[in-house]
Amino acid sequence: MTERPDPDPSSITRYIVETFDDVDVAAVDGGTFFACDPDTHWPAFATVVTSDAFDDASNLGRPGVFRVNISVGKSTFDEVVGGAVAPDFTALDRVMPHPVYAKQHWVCVLNPSAATFERYLRPMLAEAYARVKRESEG
């Protein structure tokens, strides 16, 4: 069996756009934002960030380092990262609370491996998309 390559920002963007209907994509300052409302581009359900323009906690200025951020529900947040105490926001391939938006139940992963993408990010992206899509239509 051939192992899948680790995802990069382009492949993650392609996955989101090809998997979920009517995704609005906005890019600014090294950030790609995924939302369901093309008029407001908000709220985002996920982002892929490749620069320190939004915060410097993850040290995204390192060559090839990027962060995937996902807005999950409280129960998923608590299950996946709720017990995290003082996480190393520069660590690669580790699901952790977002360094700025954890209180809003955002999680993040720097340079997720293919295994982390499959196990954690795919289901969390589906959850985040479904919730924001429901809210944008309601």
VMD Tcl script that builds the backbone (N, CA, C; Angstrom):
set m [mol new atoms 414]
animate dup $m
set s [atomselect $m all]
$s set {name element resname resid chain x y z} {
  {N N MET 1 A 0.839 -1.184 0.000}
  {CA C MET 1 A 0.000 0.000 0.000}
  {C C MET 1 A 0.883 1.246 0.000}
  {N N THR 2 A 0.586 2.196 -0.857}
  {CA C THR 2 A 1.362 3.418 -0.968}
  {C C THR 2 A 0.872 4.431 0.057}
  {N N GLU 3 A 1.828 5.008 0.775}
  {CA C GLU 3 A 1.459 6.035 1.744}
  {C C GLU 3 A 1.127 7.330 1.020}
  {N N ARG 4 A 0.147 8.045 1.574}
  {CA C ARG 4 A -0.192 9.356 1.014}
  {C C ARG 4 A 0.865 10.357 1.445}
  {N N PRO 5 A 1.174 11.305 0.573}
  {CA C PRO 5 A 2.112 12.356 0.983}
  {C C PRO 5 A 1.445 13.278 2.009}
  {N N ASP 6 A 2.253 13.915 2.816}
  {CA C ASP 6 A 1.714 14.879 3.768}
  {C C ASP 6 A 1.098 16.038 2.992}
  {N N PRO 7 A -0.042 16.536 3.472}
  {CA C PRO 7 A -0.690 17.636 2.756}
  {C C PRO 7 A 0.091 18.941 2.894}
  {N N ASP 8 A -0.070 19.804 1.910}
  {CA C ASP 8 A 0.500 21.144 1.956}
  {C C ASP 8 A -0.657 22.134 1.816}
  {N N PRO 9 A -0.395 23.430 1.932}
  {CA C PRO 9 A -1.503 24.391 1.836}
  {C C PRO 9 A -2.340 24.253 0.570}
  {N N SER 10 A -1.707 23.988 -0.562}
  {CA C SER 10 A -2.452 23.855 -1.820}
  {C C SER 10 A -3.346 22.633 -1.828}
  {N N SER 11 A -2.844 21.510 -1.349}
  {CA C SER 11 A -3.659 20.294 -1.361}
  {C C SER 11 A -4.794 20.386 -0.352}
  {N N ILE 12 A -4.576 21.070 0.766}
  {CA C ILE 12 A -5.645 21.257 1.745}
  {C C ILE 12 A -6.720 22.177 1.175}
  {N N THR 13 A -6.312 23.237 0.525}
  {CA C THR 13 A -7.269 24.142 -0.118}
  {C C THR 13 A -8.076 23.389 -1.169}
  {N N ARG 14 A -7.403 22.612 -1.981}
  {CA C ARG 14 A -8.080 21.830 -3.021}
  {C C ARG 14 A -9.072 20.846 -2.386}
  {N N TYR 15 A -8.663 20.175 -1.322}
  {CA C TYR 15 A -9.546 19.236 -0.628}
  {C C TYR 15 A -10.819 19.942 -0.152}
  {N N ILE 16 A -10.669 21.084 0.495}
  {CA C ILE 16 A -11.827 21.806 1.027}
  {C C ILE 16 A -12.765 22.237 -0.093}
  {N N VAL 17 A -12.214 22.820 -1.149}
  {CA C VAL 17 A -13.031 23.326 -2.257}
  {C C VAL 17 A -13.723 22.185 -3.003}
  {N N GLU 18 A -13.044 21.059 -3.168}
  {CA C GLU 18 A -13.622 19.935 -3.902}
  {C C GLU 18 A -14.581 19.100 -3.055}
  {N N THR 19 A -14.450 19.159 -1.728}
  {CA C THR 19 A -15.250 18.313 -0.846}
  {C C THR 19 A -16.554 18.969 -0.422}
  {N N PHE 20 A -16.533 20.271 -0.187}
  {CA C PHE 20 A -17.693 20.959 0.366}
  {C C PHE 20 A -18.316 21.885 -0.680}
  {N N ASP 21 A -19.645 21.885 -0.734}
  {CA C ASP 21 A -20.362 22.690 -1.719}
  {C C ASP 21 A -20.304 24.176 -1.397}
  {N N ASP 22 A -20.203 24.977 -2.455}
  {CA C ASP 22 A -20.339 26.433 -2.344}
  {C C ASP 22 A -19.418 27.072 -1.315}
  {N N VAL 23 A -18.179 26.636 -1.272}
  {CA C VAL 23 A -17.224 27.235 -0.338}
  {C C VAL 23 A -16.714 28.546 -0.923}
  {N N ASP 24 A -16.760 29.573 -0.109}
  {CA C ASP 24 A -16.218 30.875 -0.476}
  {C C ASP 24 A -14.774 30.925 0.004}
  {N N VAL 25 A -13.840 31.243 -0.871}
  {CA C VAL 25 A -12.421 31.293 -0.527}
  {C C VAL 25 A -11.942 32.728 -0.670}
  {N N ALA 26 A -11.341 33.235 0.397}
  {CA C ALA 26 A -10.755 34.575 0.366}
  {C C ALA 26 A -9.318 34.467 0.858}
  {N N ALA 27 A -8.399 35.092 0.160}
  {CA C ALA 27 A -6.992 35.047 0.540}
  {C C ALA 27 A -6.477 36.459 0.788}
  {N N VAL 28 A -5.748 36.608 1.895}
  {CA C VAL 28 A -5.150 37.893 2.240}
  {C C VAL 28 A -3.964 37.668 3.172}
  {N N ASP 29 A -2.868 38.356 2.917}
  {CA C ASP 29 A -1.704 38.379 3.809}
  {C C ASP 29 A -1.242 37.002 4.289}
  {N N GLY 30 A -1.167 36.046 3.400}
  {CA C GLY 30 A -0.690 34.730 3.804}
  {C C GLY 30 A -1.733 33.882 4.499}
  {N N GLY 31 A -3.004 34.286 4.414}
  {CA C GLY 31 A -4.078 33.501 4.997}
  {C C GLY 31 A -5.123 33.188 3.952}
  {N N THR 32 A -5.613 31.961 3.946}
  {CA C THR 32 A -6.708 31.565 3.076}
  {C C THR 32 A -7.869 31.203 3.977}
  {N N PHE 33 A -8.998 31.864 3.762}
  {CA C PHE 33 A -10.164 31.740 4.632}
  {C C PHE 33 A -11.280 31.034 3.884}
  {N N PHE 34 A -11.901 30.064 4.525}
  {CA C PHE 34 A -12.957 29.269 3.917}
  {C C PHE 34 A -14.260 29.547 4.658}
  {N N ALA 35 A -15.254 30.044 3.925}
  {CA C ALA 35 A -16.543 30.408 4.516}
  {C C ALA 35 A -17.653 29.885 3.606}
  {N N CYS 36 A -18.889 30.127 4.018}
  {CA C CYS 36 A -20.052 29.698 3.232}
  {C C CYS 36 A -20.837 30.868 2.666}
  {N N ASP 37 A -20.491 32.090 3.039}
  {CA C ASP 37 A -21.229 33.266 2.595}
  {C C ASP 37 A -20.355 34.122 1.681}
  {N N PRO 38 A -20.617 34.102 0.368}
  {CA C PRO 38 A -19.779 34.864 -0.560}
  {C C PRO 38 A -19.929 36.377 -0.430}
  {N N ASP 39 A -20.977 36.831 0.222}
  {CA C ASP 39 A -21.167 38.272 0.389}
  {C C ASP 39 A -20.318 38.841 1.519}
  {N N THR 40 A -20.237 38.116 2.608}
  {CA C THR 40 A -19.506 38.631 3.773}
  {C C THR 40 A -18.173 37.929 3.995}
  {N N HIS 41 A -17.990 36.750 3.387}
  {CA C HIS 41 A -16.804 35.915 3.613}
  {C C HIS 41 A -16.677 35.549 5.095}
  {N N TRP 42 A -17.785 35.520 5.794}
  {CA C TRP 42 A -17.758 35.302 7.235}
  {C C TRP 42 A -19.015 34.579 7.666}
  {N N PRO 43 A -19.001 33.778 8.678}
  {CA C PRO 43 A -17.810 33.379 9.436}
  {C C PRO 43 A -17.030 32.303 8.696}
  {N N ALA 44 A -15.750 32.302 8.905}
  {CA C ALA 44 A -14.913 31.256 8.331}
  {C C ALA 44 A -15.092 29.985 9.163}
  {N N PHE 45 A -15.030 28.845 8.491}
  {CA C PHE 45 A -15.055 27.580 9.230}
  {C C PHE 45 A -13.665 26.973 9.302}
  {N N ALA 46 A -12.759 27.462 8.464}
  {CA C ALA 46 A -11.377 26.990 8.486}
  {C C ALA 46 A -10.490 28.032 7.825}
  {N N THR 47 A -9.226 27.993 8.160}
  {CA C THR 47 A -8.238 28.841 7.510}
  {C C THR 47 A -6.940 28.056 7.351}
  {N N VAL 48 A -6.158 28.448 6.373}
  {CA C VAL 48 A -4.797 27.951 6.218}
  {C C VAL 48 A -3.912 29.185 6.203}
  {N N VAL 49 A -2.973 29.230 7.126}
  {CA C VAL 49 A -2.163 30.430 7.301}
  {C C VAL 49 A -0.696 30.091 7.060}
  {N N THR 50 A -0.039 30.922 6.244}
  {CA C THR 50 A 1.363 30.670 5.894}
  {C C THR 50 A 2.298 31.789 6.327}
  {N N SER 51 A 1.776 32.752 7.081}
  {CA C SER 51 A 2.622 33.860 7.527}
  {C C SER 51 A 2.233 34.264 8.948}
  {N N ASP 52 A 3.069 35.072 9.547}
  {CA C ASP 52 A 2.808 35.578 10.904}
  {C C ASP 52 A 1.983 36.859 10.883}
  {N N ALA 53 A 1.285 37.145 9.789}
  {CA C ALA 53 A 0.517 38.388 9.681}
  {C C ALA 53 A -0.619 38.469 10.703}
  {N N PHE 54 A -1.127 37.333 11.149}
  {CA C PHE 54 A -2.283 37.339 12.053}
  {C C PHE 54 A -1.895 37.129 13.508}
  {N N ASP 55 A -0.785 36.466 13.752}
  {CA C ASP 55 A -0.206 36.302 15.084}
  {C C ASP 55 A 1.173 35.686 14.890}
  {N N ASP 56 A 2.000 35.762 15.907}
  {CA C ASP 56 A 3.347 35.214 15.762}
  {C C ASP 56 A 3.606 34.034 16.700}
  {N N ALA 57 A 2.564 33.477 17.285}
  {CA C ALA 57 A 2.726 32.389 18.255}
  {C C ALA 57 A 3.306 31.126 17.640}
  {N N SER 58 A 3.020 30.876 16.373}
  {CA C SER 58 A 3.444 29.626 15.740}
  {C C SER 58 A 4.752 29.741 14.973}
  {N N ASN 59 A 5.292 30.944 14.883}
  {CA C ASN 59 A 6.533 31.168 14.148}
  {C C ASN 59 A 6.437 30.598 12.735}
  {N N LEU 60 A 5.449 31.085 12.003}
  {CA C LEU 60 A 5.206 30.599 10.649}
  {C C LEU 60 A 6.215 31.133 9.639}
  {N N GLY 61 A 7.161 31.938 10.083}
  {CA C GLY 61 A 8.221 32.424 9.206}
  {C C GLY 61 A 9.267 31.364 8.908}
  {N N ARG 62 A 9.186 30.223 9.579}
  {CA C ARG 62 A 10.122 29.135 9.295}
  {C C ARG 62 A 9.820 28.574 7.906}
  {N N PRO 63 A 10.833 28.185 7.168}
  {CA C PRO 63 A 10.615 27.678 5.810}
  {C C PRO 63 A 9.640 26.501 5.788}
  {N N GLY 64 A 8.609 26.634 4.949}
  {CA C GLY 64 A 7.668 25.548 4.736}
  {C C GLY 64 A 6.645 25.317 5.832}
  {N N VAL 65 A 6.620 26.145 6.863}
  {CA C VAL 65 A 5.689 25.916 7.976}
  {C C VAL 65 A 4.388 26.665 7.723}
  {N N PHE 66 A 3.277 25.975 7.952}
  {CA C PHE 66 A 1.953 26.572 7.806}
  {C C PHE 66 A 1.058 26.012 8.903}
  {N N ARG 67 A -0.070 26.671 9.110}
  {CA C ARG 67 A -1.003 26.239 10.151}
  {C C ARG 67 A -2.401 26.128 9.575}
  {N N VAL 68 A -3.073 25.020 9.894}
  {CA C VAL 68 A -4.471 24.817 9.546}
  {C C VAL 68 A -5.281 25.099 10.804}
  {N N ASN 69 A -6.293 25.947 10.677}
  {CA C ASN 69 A -7.155 26.317 11.801}
  {C C ASN 69 A -8.580 25.896 11.472}
  {N N ILE 70 A -9.274 25.309 12.457}
  {CA C ILE 70 A -10.631 24.821 12.219}
  {C C ILE 70 A -11.513 25.209 13.403}
  {N N SER 71 A -12.696 25.723 13.084}
  {CA C SER 71 A -13.689 26.104 14.084}
  {C C SER 71 A -14.568 24.892 14.393}
  {N N VAL 72 A -14.371 24.294 15.551}
  {CA C VAL 72 A -15.132 23.103 15.925}
  {C C VAL 72 A -16.134 23.439 17.026}
  {N N GLY 73 A -17.035 22.530 17.291}
  {CA C GLY 73 A -17.973 22.701 18.385}
  {C C GLY 73 A -17.295 22.465 19.726}
  {N N LYS 74 A -17.952 22.875 20.779}
  {CA C LYS 74 A -17.389 22.754 22.127}
  {C C LYS 74 A -17.045 21.314 22.484}
  {N N SER 75 A -17.926 20.369 22.166}
  {CA C SER 75 A -17.653 18.984 22.561}
  {C C SER 75 A -16.432 18.432 21.822}
  {N N THR 76 A -16.297 18.725 20.543}
  {CA C THR 76 A -15.109 18.280 19.809}
  {C C THR 76 A -13.863 18.952 20.362}
  {N N PHE 77 A -13.947 20.247 20.611}
  {CA C PHE 77 A -12.808 20.967 21.169}
  {C C PHE 77 A -12.378 20.316 22.480}
  {N N ASP 78 A -13.339 20.097 23.375}
  {CA C ASP 78 A -13.022 19.503 24.679}
  {C C ASP 78 A -12.426 18.110 24.517}
  {N N GLU 79 A -12.969 17.327 23.607}
  {CA C GLU 79 A -12.489 15.960 23.395}
  {C C GLU 79 A -11.072 15.927 22.839}
  {N N VAL 80 A -10.791 16.810 21.880}
  {CA C VAL 80 A -9.518 16.747 21.163}
  {C C VAL 80 A -8.400 17.529 21.857}
  {N N VAL 81 A -8.703 18.709 22.380}
  {CA C VAL 81 A -7.634 19.549 22.954}
  {C C VAL 81 A -7.986 20.170 24.301}
  {N N GLY 82 A -9.127 19.829 24.854}
  {CA C GLY 82 A -9.587 20.476 26.076}
  {C C GLY 82 A -8.628 20.399 27.245}
  {N N GLY 83 A -7.848 19.346 27.319}
  {CA C GLY 83 A -6.922 19.202 28.435}
  {C C GLY 83 A -5.541 19.791 28.185}
  {N N ALA 84 A -5.348 20.426 27.051}
  {CA C ALA 84 A -4.024 20.979 26.728}
  {C C ALA 84 A -3.672 22.117 27.674}
  {N N VAL 85 A -2.514 22.001 28.272}
  {CA C VAL 85 A -2.025 23.038 29.174}
  {C C VAL 85 A -0.702 23.558 28.611}
  {N N ALA 86 A -0.650 24.845 28.330}
  {CA C ALA 86 A 0.560 25.491 27.812}
  {C C ALA 86 A 1.163 24.739 26.619}
  {N N PRO 87 A 0.381 24.554 25.544}
  {CA C PRO 87 A 0.928 23.841 24.388}
  {C C PRO 87 A 2.060 24.625 23.727}
  {N N ASP 88 A 2.927 23.897 23.058}
  {CA C ASP 88 A 3.995 24.504 22.280}
  {C C ASP 88 A 3.401 24.837 20.913}
  {N N PHE 89 A 3.036 26.096 20.713}
  {CA C PHE 89 A 2.364 26.505 19.485}
  {C C PHE 89 A 3.263 26.434 18.257}
  {N N THR 90 A 4.540 26.103 18.434}
  {CA C THR 90 A 5.442 25.949 17.294}
  {C C THR 90 A 5.628 24.490 16.907}
  {N N ALA 91 A 5.044 23.559 17.652}
  {CA C ALA 91 A 5.210 22.130 17.391}
  {C C ALA 91 A 4.476 21.729 16.110}
  {N N LEU 92 A 5.108 20.886 15.337}
  {CA C LEU 92 A 4.523 20.416 14.085}
  {C C LEU 92 A 3.683 19.162 14.321}
  {N N ASP 93 A 2.664 18.994 13.487}
  {CA C ASP 93 A 1.836 17.799 13.447}
  {C C ASP 93 A 1.225 17.435 14.804}
  {N N ARG 94 A 0.740 18.442 15.503}
  {CA C ARG 94 A 0.090 18.219 16.791}
  {C C ARG 94 A -1.204 19.027 16.829}
  {N N VAL 95 A -2.321 18.374 17.095}
  {CA C VAL 95 A -3.586 19.077 17.228}
  {C C VAL 95 A -3.574 19.790 18.569}
  {N N MET 96 A -3.849 21.101 18.534}
  {CA C MET 96 A -3.805 21.895 19.760}
  {C C MET 96 A -4.801 23.047 19.679}
  {N N PRO 97 A -5.058 23.690 20.804}
  {CA C PRO 97 A -5.935 24.864 20.763}
  {C C PRO 97 A -5.287 25.959 19.916}
  {N N HIS 98 A -6.100 26.744 19.237}
  {CA C HIS 98 A -5.574 27.868 18.467}
  {C C HIS 98 A -4.941 28.859 19.442}
  {N N PRO 99 A -3.793 29.440 19.091}
  {CA C PRO 99 A -3.115 30.345 20.031}
  {C C PRO 99 A -3.889 31.622 20.355}
  {N N VAL 100 A -4.822 32.020 19.505}
  {CA C VAL 100 A -5.585 33.244 19.740}
  {C C VAL 100 A -7.073 32.945 19.956}
  {N N TYR 101 A -7.620 32.022 19.173}
  {CA C TYR 101 A -9.070 31.806 19.164}
  {C C TYR 101 A -9.531 30.521 19.850}
  {N N ALA 102 A -8.771 30.009 20.765}
  {CA C ALA 102 A -9.164 28.795 21.488}
  {C C ALA 102 A -10.477 29.005 22.248}
  {N N LYS 103 A -10.678 30.181 22.799}
  {CA C LYS 103 A -11.918 30.429 23.551}
  {C C LYS 103 A -13.156 30.332 22.663}
  {N N GLN 104 A -12.981 30.506 21.357}
  {CA C GLN 104 A -14.081 30.358 20.407}
  {C C GLN 104 A -14.100 28.942 19.808}
  {N N HIS 105 A -13.356 28.035 20.423}
  {CA C HIS 105 A -13.291 26.620 20.043}
  {C C HIS 105 A -12.625 26.380 18.691}
  {N N TRP 106 A -11.589 27.122 18.415}
  {CA C TRP 106 A -10.782 26.867 17.235}
  {C C TRP 106 A -9.609 25.979 17.642}
  {N N VAL 107 A -9.303 25.006 16.785}
  {CA C VAL 107 A -8.132 24.163 16.966}
  {C C VAL 107 A -7.188 24.419 15.806}
  {N N CYS 108 A -5.953 23.973 15.944}
  {CA C CYS 108 A -4.995 24.163 14.862}
  {C C CYS 108 A -3.982 23.033 14.835}
  {N N VAL 109 A -3.332 22.909 13.681}
  {CA C VAL 109 A -2.243 21.959 13.486}
  {C C VAL 109 A -1.247 22.612 12.546}
  {N N LEU 110 A 0.010 22.587 12.927}
  {CA C LEU 110 A 1.070 23.049 12.033}
  {C C LEU 110 A 1.566 21.851 11.238}
  {N N ASN 111 A 1.620 21.997 9.930}
  {CA C ASN 111 A 2.135 20.974 9.031}
  {C C ASN 111 A 1.606 19.579 9.382}
  {N N PRO 112 A 0.298 19.381 9.240}
  {CA C PRO 112 A -0.248 18.063 9.578}
  {C C PRO 112 A 0.294 16.967 8.665}
  {N N SER 113 A 0.540 15.818 9.250}
  {CA C SER 113 A 0.926 14.651 8.452}
  {C C SER 113 A -0.325 14.109 7.762}
  {N N ALA 114 A -0.137 13.209 6.826}
  {CA C ALA 114 A -1.282 12.573 6.161}
  {C C ALA 114 A -2.144 11.851 7.193}
  {N N ALA 115 A -1.530 11.199 8.166}
  {CA C ALA 115 A -2.279 10.479 9.202}
  {C C ALA 115 A -3.102 11.433 10.057}
  {N N THR 116 A -2.536 12.554 10.446}
  {CA C THR 116 A -3.262 13.541 11.248}
  {C C THR 116 A -4.393 14.150 10.438}
  {N N PHE 117 A -4.144 14.404 9.169}
  {CA C PHE 117 A -5.194 14.949 8.312}
  {C C PHE 117 A -6.372 13.983 8.246}
  {N N GLU 118 A -6.095 12.713 8.029}
  {CA C GLU 118 A -7.160 11.715 7.921}
  {C C GLU 118 A -7.897 11.532 9.246}
  {N N ARG 119 A -7.156 11.388 10.319}
  {CA C ARG 119 A -7.767 11.074 11.616}
  {C C ARG 119 A -8.505 12.253 12.236}
  {N N TYR 120 A -7.926 13.442 12.136}
  {CA C TYR 120 A -8.487 14.600 12.832}
  {C C TYR 120 A -9.073 15.670 11.910}
  {N N LEU 121 A -8.295 16.114 10.929}
  {CA C LEU 121 A -8.722 17.274 10.162}
  {C C LEU 121 A -9.922 17.006 9.272}
  {N N ARG 122 A -9.958 15.873 8.592}
  {CA C ARG 122 A -11.115 15.583 7.726}
  {C C ARG 122 A -12.423 15.632 8.505}
  {N N PRO 123 A -12.548 14.900 9.627}
  {CA C PRO 123 A -13.824 14.981 10.355}
  {C C PRO 123 A -14.091 16.350 10.965}
  {N N MET 124 A -13.058 17.039 11.421}
  {CA C MET 124 A -13.280 18.367 12.007}
  {C C MET 124 A -13.673 19.378 10.936}
  {N N LEU 125 A -13.098 19.273 9.749}
  {CA C LEU 125 A -13.499 20.157 8.650}
  {C C LEU 125 A -14.955 19.913 8.279}
  {N N ALA 126 A -15.368 18.657 8.228}
  {CA C ALA 126 A -16.766 18.337 7.911}
  {C C ALA 126 A -17.702 18.907 8.972}
  {N N GLU 127 A -17.341 18.768 10.226}
  {CA C GLU 127 A -18.157 19.321 11.317}
  {C C GLU 127 A -18.249 20.836 11.217}
  {N N ALA 128 A -17.113 21.481 11.028}
  {CA C ALA 128 A -17.073 22.944 10.967}
  {C C ALA 128 A -17.877 23.463 9.779}
  {N N TYR 129 A -17.699 22.844 8.625}
  {CA C TYR 129 A -18.433 23.262 7.438}
  {C C TYR 129 A -19.941 23.113 7.654}
  {N N ALA 130 A -20.354 21.964 8.149}
  {CA C ALA 130 A -21.799 21.705 8.348}
  {C C ALA 130 A -22.414 22.718 9.293}
  {N N ARG 131 A -21.720 23.041 10.363}
  {CA C ARG 131 A -22.254 23.998 11.330}
  {C C ARG 131 A -22.374 25.398 10.730}
  {N N VAL 132 A -21.331 25.857 10.080}
  {CA C VAL 132 A -21.358 27.204 9.492}
  {C C VAL 132 A -22.345 27.264 8.332}
  {N N LYS 133 A -22.437 26.206 7.546}
  {CA C LYS 133 A -23.410 26.178 6.444}
  {C C LYS 133 A -24.834 26.284 6.986}
  {N N ARG 134 A -25.129 25.521 8.035}
  {CA C ARG 134 A -26.456 25.581 8.670}
  {C C ARG 134 A -26.750 26.982 9.169}
  {N N GLU 135 A -25.783 27.583 9.843}
  {CA C GLU 135 A -25.972 28.934 10.399}
  {C C GLU 135 A -26.141 29.974 9.299}
  {N N SER 136 A -25.409 29.823 8.193}
  {CA C SER 136 A -25.492 30.816 7.113}
  {C C SER 136 A -26.814 30.705 6.360}
  {N N GLU 137 A -27.427 29.528 6.380}
  {CA C GLU 137 A -28.705 29.344 5.693}
  {C C GLU 137 A -29.893 29.623 6.595}
  {N N GLY 138 A -29.653 29.647 7.903}
  {CA C GLY 138 A -30.756 29.778 8.862}
  {C C GLY 138 A -31.140 31.163 9.113}
}
mol reanalyze $m
mol bondsrecalc $m
mol representation Tube
mol addrep $m
